[in-house]
Amino acid sequence: MVSVIVPMYKCDEYVSEVLDNLCAQSYKDIEIICVVDGSPDQTLDRVQESAAKDSRVRVYNQPHSGAGAARNYGLSVAKAIYSEGIE
């Protein structure tokens, strides 16, 4: 499995297209972790619409903490095994 972590903030205009493209990838064993970082626009609503269409999209909402914190949160909930290097 591959985990794709997508931190999101103020991206309601294009988030649906981004998620549609991720869901259309030929590799199907993925989880798409969307971490909405306290976005004040309609980003959360758009992501939830995409998640309702594809079970691989998982949505998390957190208070605005920055992209790094959103990525770290995504790593903490990812199901794929993370490796820092190739052995």
Secondary structure, DSSP 8 states (H G I E B T S, - for coil): -EEEEEEESS-TTTHHHHHHHHHT-S---EEEEEEEES-SSSHHHHHHHHHHH-TTEEEEEE-S--HHHHHHHHHHH--S---SS--
